[in-house]
Amino acid sequence: MDPYTIGELSIGIVSIIGAIGGCCLIMFKSKCLSLRLCWGCIDLERDKKAIQMEVEKDVEETDEGM
């Protein structure tokens, strides 16, 4: 097996980081109660009420600061 060049390694690393970033984007922007990624390897259950309460709290604090 030949050693990889720095260009080949950088393309591989950027591809992996991009795939992880895409999964994180799906997880954080989704409004679903449960998410399954990678054919069930990553299974998330979200508490939307707690998230909504946190968002409302942040909005109230922002409004009070103005």
Backbone as CSV, one residue per row, in Angstrom:
resi,resn,N_x,N_y,N_z,CA_x,CA_y,CA_z,C_x,C_y,C_z
1,MET,0.834,-1.172,0.000,0.000,0.000,0.000,0.884,1.243,0.000
2,ASP,0.622,2.132,-0.922,1.405,3.355,-1.025,0.971,4.354,0.032
3,PRO,1.905,5.145,0.539,1.515,6.192,1.493,0.678,7.263,0.794
4,TYR,-0.203,7.855,1.545,-1.078,8.899,1.004,-0.348,10.235,0.986
5,THR,-0.680,11.051,0.001,-0.109,12.400,-0.043,-0.913,13.308,0.884
6,ILE,-0.364,14.476,1.159,-1.042,15.419,2.049,-2.368,15.881,1.447
7,GLY,-2.440,15.983,0.139,-3.682,16.374,-0.530,-4.767,15.323,-0.366
8,GLU,-4.415,14.059,-0.510,-5.387,12.977,-0.340,-5.878,12.901,1.100
9,LEU,-4.983,13.070,2.046,-5.368,13.050,3.454,-6.293,14.221,3.790
10,SER,-5.984,15.392,3.265,-6.824,16.548,3.569,-8.222,16.386,2.976
11,ILE,-8.337,15.809,1.784,-9.653,15.560,1.189,-10.440,14.571,2.044
12,GLY,-9.785,13.531,2.523,-10.456,12.553,3.387,-10.920,13.158,4.696
13,ILE,-10.072,13.968,5.307,-10.417,14.594,6.588,-11.564,15.582,6.408
14,VAL,-11.516,16.384,5.354,-12.585,17.351,5.101,-13.900,16.634,4.813
15,SER,-13.845,15.519,4.111,-15.066,14.748,3.827,-15.694,14.213,5.105
16,ILE,-14.874,13.697,6.006,-15.379,13.159,7.269,-15.965,14.275,8.128
17,ILE,-15.274,15.399,8.216,-15.772,16.524,9.007,-17.075,17.064,8.415
18,GLY,-17.157,17.100,7.091,-18.388,17.546,6.441,-19.559,16.627,6.732
19,ALA,-19.315,15.311,6.739,-20.384,14.355,7.045,-20.854,14.505,8.493
20,ILE,-19.927,14.682,9.408,-20.285,14.882,10.813,-21.046,16.190,10.983
21,GLY,-20.615,17.234,10.289,-21.300,18.522,10.355,-22.721,18.432,9.816
22,GLY,-22.908,17.665,8.751,-24.250,17.472,8.198,-25.163,16.765,9.180
23,CYS,-24.641,15.752,9.859,-25.439,15.045,10.876,-25.793,15.975,12.031
24,CYS,-24.840,16.793,12.462,-25.125,17.745,13.543,-26.176,18.758,13.117
25,LEU,-26.124,19.209,11.876,-27.114,20.152,11.374,-28.504,19.531,11.402
26,ILE,-28.606,18.284,10.999,-29.893,17.581,11.035,-30.401,17.480,12.464
27,MET,-29.520,17.128,13.396,-29.946,16.945,14.777,-30.409,18.248,15.414
28,PHE,-29.698,19.343,15.174,-30.012,20.590,15.861,-31.133,21.380,15.214
29,LYS,-31.355,21.234,13.910,-32.389,21.999,13.222,-33.716,21.243,13.126
30,SER,-33.733,19.981,13.460,-34.945,19.188,13.326,-35.954,19.537,14.414
31,LYS,-37.236,19.467,14.058,-38.303,19.715,15.020,-38.997,18.416,15.411
32,CYS,-38.406,17.298,15.077,-38.992,15.994,15.379,-38.737,15.616,16.843
33,LEU,-39.608,14.754,17.373,-39.416,14.277,18.745,-38.337,13.211,18.828
34,SER,-38.198,12.408,17.781,-37.161,11.383,17.790,-36.437,11.389,16.449
35,LEU,-35.135,11.160,16.501,-34.293,11.122,15.316,-33.512,9.824,15.298
36,ARG,-33.418,9.219,14.125,-32.586,8.033,13.955,-31.644,8.299,12.796
37,LEU,-30.351,8.259,13.068,-29.335,8.483,12.056,-28.478,7.236,11.907
38,CYS,-27.881,7.088,10.766,-26.964,5.979,10.479,-27.633,4.632,10.726
39,TRP,-28.829,4.464,10.177,-29.595,3.221,10.266,-29.817,2.776,11.709
40,GLY,-30.044,3.719,12.594,-30.378,3.427,13.974,-29.193,3.420,14.929
41,CYS,-27.997,3.671,14.427,-26.829,3.703,15.325,-26.904,4.894,16.276
42,ILE,-27.457,5.991,15.790,-27.648,7.180,16.611,-29.150,7.385,16.733
43,ASP,-29.678,7.234,17.929,-31.116,7.352,18.169,-31.325,8.393,19.262
44,LEU,-32.004,9.494,18.914,-32.182,10.600,19.850,-33.654,10.802,20.173
45,GLU,-33.937,11.055,21.434,-35.280,11.439,21.884,-35.162,12.843,22.445
46,ARG,-36.007,13.758,21.955,-35.910,15.156,22.365,-37.126,15.565,23.171
47,ASP,-36.912,16.427,24.153,-37.985,16.990,24.959,-38.263,18.390,24.422
48,LYS,-39.250,18.488,23.521,-39.528,19.758,22.859,-40.070,20.810,23.815
49,LYS,-40.769,20.404,24.872,-41.295,21.382,25.829,-40.155,22.103,26.543
50,ALA,-39.125,21.371,26.929,-37.986,21.990,27.604,-37.251,22.941,26.663
51,ILE,-37.127,22.555,25.404,-36.462,23.420,24.428,-37.275,24.683,24.210
52,GLN,-38.596,24.539,24.074,-39.463,25.701,23.855,-39.417,26.645,25.056
53,MET,-39.415,26.091,26.278,-39.336,26.932,27.476,-38.017,27.704,27.502
54,GLU,-36.926,27.066,27.093,-35.623,27.723,27.064,-35.611,28.861,26.045
55,VAL,-36.209,28.633,24.883,-36.264,29.673,23.851,-37.102,30.851,24.343
56,GLU,-38.244,30.579,24.955,-39.093,31.644,25.470,-38.376,32.443,26.561
57,LYS,-37.625,31.758,27.398,-36.870,32.422,28.460,-35.821,33.359,27.855
58,ASP,-35.119,32.896,26.813,-34.117,33.731,26.157,-34.755,34.950,25.500
59,VAL,-35.935,34.773,24.904,-36.624,35.890,24.258,-37.049,36.913,25.297
60,GLU,-37.554,36.457,26.442,-37.959,37.376,27.499,-36.782,38.158,28.035
61,GLU,-35.638,37.503,28.213,-34.462,38.185,28.712,-33.971,39.222,27.704
62,THR,-34.077,38.904,26.413,-33.661,39.839,25.372,-34.591,41.052,25.351
63,ASP,-35.888,40.806,25.493,-36.862,41.898,25.488,-36.679,42.829,26.688
64,GLU,-36.303,42.263,27.841,-36.120,43.069,29.044,-34.883,43.958,28.927
65,GLY,-33.887,43.517,28.156,-32.657,44.269,27.996,-32.811,45.484,27.112
66,MET,-33.863,45.580,26.357,-34.041,46.689,25.413,-34.670,47.853,26.053
